[in-house]
Amino acid sequence: MTPPDRHLNLSALEDYFRAVDFDQGRAISHARHHQGEVRLFAPQDPHLPDRLIVKRPKGTGLRQRLALKSLRREHRAYQRLKGLDGVAPCHGLVFDQYLVLAFVEGVPLSSASPPPERFYTALLQTIQAMHQRGVAHGDLKKKDNILITPDGHPVIVDLGTAVLQKPGWHPLNHRLFDLIKRTDLNAWVKHKYGGYAGVDSVDQRYLNRSWPERVLTAMRARKRSKP
């Protein structure tokens, strides 16, 4: 995993994005419409990392305001997870529009050979550590959101759907957070076993599918079975 640069020159980062055209970056993801667009940049600046992943909101009017709100929430999620191994490091939200992330060398779980047991052990530890910090990912069933580094470690990326647990008495938020925590752990089980069958007794405790998940699974199964 690429470690965060503790001595990153934030002034240099602002100068870079003050001068660069965002469209010059290489598009690397077609993010959801409310989460903006993601590009890869390679700054030729000794004060900056060789590569940066940058997300910004897109659209106009209400659509842009909603996208910016989502981006700010994602930034808060990264702030809570600062220094947590197994999560892509974040360099900050520049000019309140550019979410700047460290580039992580790795391949998506969707494109990799089946990893060993230790990979899933480390992934579970990261997911649980996220939850302890009050962040639930919400989209871990998408294998592209989990990278495998060259040394075989898992790295979680893209917190655009993250739910943050609010401190104090917020019953609706806490119920939603608990629900998304369950989906994160269910996703871990699904990736490890390739589904929900054959889960051993030790890992059964992490499998707790909600009724919305069951309904969506049934709908997808019916859709696949249609000629």
Beta strands, then each sheet from edge to edge (+ up, - down):
strand 1: 26-29
strand 2: 37-41
strand 3: 52-56
strand 4: 90-94
strand 5: 98-102
strand 6: 107-108
strand 7: 135-136
strand 8: 146-148
strand 9: 154-156
strand 10: 163-164
sheet 1: 1+ 2- 3+ 5- 4+
sheet 2: 6+ 8- 9+
sheet 3: 7+ 10-
end
